[in-house]
Structure formats: structure tokens, C-alpha cells
């Protein structure tokens, strides 16, 4: 995966880049998911620059999301603006966010997402429901972190790059 300026890249370049990231995610996770007894179809990517309607409802800009209803990853072209300004130009920070959304695809494929949803729906308090939601998000962060670590050497990521990815995860969580 080569570096591009995600804030200024034309949509065609951005689409190619993010599809390359998703292909890399498939190479990292496909065997593991299959060994666990599941299949992992490649989630399609939809890049958008104004609010869009997905199988999960309306998605605003400054966002990335995975929709379980249509099994797509959505990426808003203005997403870099949601990242703290001192981290925007750091390597792999937006790719980490896409990897987080791919983590939700893994959760959906393996039954984890529906389990979290059931636990959240059956919670006796709002605080307990929020805790189950946070756990699902943290697991997606963990899966994204595993991906970043798996490709860090071949991508030439330095410890400073990895620190910036972690700082971005904390900032947007």
C-alpha cells in the first residue's frame, strides 16, 4: 500500500487506494477466518462525498462505517478532517479507520456482532448497553491494530507511525 495524500486525492485515486487496503485486509484475515470455520467475502467499498443512504440508513460525511445490512464499507471523502490536525498527515491513520470498519465485517461474519447486539439490547440499564457497544468498538479497534501490526514491517511503518496510529484510534474512538 503506497502513501497518498488522503485529504487531496481525487476520488478515483482514493477509491483505488482504499480498495488496495481492503485487498490487503483480506490477505491478512481470510485464512484466520476460514480456519475458524467461517467464510469472509470481500466487503465492497463505497466512497461518498455527501450524505448517502445505506442499508443501515443515512450516513453523514466525516465518517466511515460498516453496514451489516448491505455488507459494505462506507468511506466519506472528508474523513481526514475528523482526525486531529497534528495526526492527519501521519502514515496509515485513515487506513486504520478502514481496518476498524473491516473489523466490524469480521464480527458480522463470525456472529460476534449479533451477539454484542443481543447483549446490548438485553441490558438492564443504558450504562450496561453502552458498555456492550464500547466492547464491540474496542474489539474492532483491536482487529484493526492486529492488521496494522501484521503489515507494519512490509509497509515500512516506524514506531512513530505506529504511535500516531494509536493516538488517532484514541482520538476518534
Residue pairs with C-beta under 8 A, 6 or more apart in sequence:
1 17
1 20
1 21
1 24
1 95
1 151
1 155
2 17
3 91
4 13
4 14
4 17
5 89
6 14
6 17
6 79
6 80
6 94
7 80
7 81
7 88
9 17
11 47
11 49
11 77
14 47
14 75
14 77
15 45
15 47
18 45
18 47
18 75
18 98
19 45
21 95
21 98
21 99
22 42
22 43
22 45
22 73
22 98
22 102
23 42
24 147
24 151
25 98
25 99
25 102
25 147
26 40
26 42
28 146
28 147
28 150
28 151
29 40
29 102
29 106
29 143
29 147
30 40
33 39
33 40
33 106
33 109
33 110
34 40
36 110
38 109
38 110
39 109
40 105
40 106
40 109
41 71
41 109
43 66
43 71
43 72
43 73
43 102
43 105
44 71
44 72
44 73
45 72
45 73
45 74
45 75
46 52
46 54
46 72
46 73
46 74
46 75
47 74
47 75
47 76
47 77
48 59
48 61
48 74
48 75
48 76
48 77
49 61
49 76
49 77
49 78
50 61
51 58
51 59
51 60
51 61
52 58
52 59
52 74
53 59
54 65
54 67
54 69
54 70
54 72
54 74
55 67
55 68
55 69
55 70
55 72
56 65
56 67
56 68
56 69
56 70
59 65
59 67
59 74
59 76
60 76
61 76
61 77
61 78
61 79
62 76
62 78
62 79
62 81
62 82
63 74
63 76
63 79
63 82
64 73
64 74
64 75
64 76
64 79
64 97
64 98
64 100
64 101
65 73
65 74
65 101
66 72
66 73
66 74
66 101
66 102
66 104
66 105
66 108
67 74
68 104
68 108
68 113
71 105
71 108
73 98
73 101
73 102
73 105
74 101
75 98
75 101
79 94
79 97
80 88
80 94
82 172
83 93
83 94
83 168
83 171
83 172
84 167
84 168
84 171
87 93
87 164
87 167
87 168
87 171
90 161
90 164
90 165
90 168
91 155
91 157
91 161
91 164
92 148
92 155
92 157
92 161
92 165
93 164
93 165
93 168
95 148
96 144
96 145
96 148
96 165
96 168
96 169
97 144
97 168
97 172
99 143
99 144
99 147
99 148
100 140
100 141
100 143
100 144
100 169
101 140
102 143
102 144
102 147
103 139
103 140
103 141
103 142
103 143
103 144
103 147
104 113
104 136
104 140
106 112
106 143
107 113
107 116
107 136
107 139
107 140
107 143
108 114
112 136
112 139
113 136
116 132
116 133
116 135
116 136
119 132
120 129
120 132
120 133
120 136
121 129
123 129
123 131
123 132
137 173
138 173
141 169
141 173
144 169
145 165
145 166
145 169
148 157
148 162
148 165
149 162
151 157
152 161
152 162
157 165
